[in-house]
Amino acid sequence: MTSLKQKTSQTMKPATAAKKLGIYLDAAPTGFQEGVVSREELSALQADPPQWLQELRQNGPHPRPVVAAKLG
């Protein structure tokens, strides 16, 4: 008898995903803040960012590490 393992998608908290995307979590849409983000979803957001993500990256508000990197 062989057991088949189902491949489960790894998920992360919205705060972790926001950090990886370089955005301030409180400025993200409510749906993003309240859900969980899978690695596949994160990859899709990085590869083809939606309008809200593009605007946040361009106009802010920016998290501390992003501001620090810009200031040097």
C-alpha positions in Angstrom: 0.0 0.0 0.0 1.5 3.3 -1.0 0.5 6.6 0.5 0.2 9.6 -1.7 1.1 12.9 -0.2 -0.8 15.9 -1.3 1.3 18.9 -2.0 0.2 21.6 0.2 0.9 25.2 -0.6 3.0 27.1 1.9 1.3 30.2 3.2 2.5 33.3 5.1 1.0 36.0 7.1 0.2 39.2 5.3 2.9 41.1 7.3 5.5 38.7 6.0 4.2 39.0 2.5 4.2 42.8 2.8 7.8 42.8 4.0 8.9 40.6 1.1 7.0 43.0 -1.3 8.6 46.0 0.3 5.3 47.7 1.2 3.7 49.1 4.3 1.0 46.5 5.4 -1.4 49.2 6.7 -1.5 50.8 3.3 -2.4 47.6 1.5 -6.0 46.8 0.6 -8.1 45.2 3.3 -8.4 41.8 1.5 -4.6 41.6 1.5 -4.3 42.5 5.1 -6.9 40.0 6.4 -6.0 37.0 4.2 -3.1 34.6 4.0 -0.7 34.7 1.0 0.6 31.5 -0.6 4.1 31.4 -2.2 2.4 31.1 -5.6 0.4 34.3 -4.9 3.5 36.1 -3.7 5.4 35.1 -6.9 2.5 36.3 -9.0 2.4 39.7 -7.2 6.2 40.1 -7.7 6.1 39.0 -11.4 3.0 41.1 -12.4 2.1 43.6 -9.7 -1.5 44.8 -9.7 -2.2 48.6 -9.8 -2.5 49.0 -6.0 0.9 47.4 -5.5 2.5 49.6 -8.2 1.0 52.7 -6.6 2.2 51.7 -3.1 5.7 51.0 -4.4 5.9 54.3 -6.2 4.0 56.7 -3.9 4.2 55.1 -0.5 3.8 55.2 2.4 7.0 53.2 2.6 8.2 50.9 5.4 11.3 51.8 7.4 13.7 49.5 5.6 12.7 50.9 2.2 13.1 54.5 3.4 16.5 53.7 5.0 17.7 52.1 1.8 16.7 55.1 -0.2 18.5 57.4 2.2 21.6 55.3 2.3 
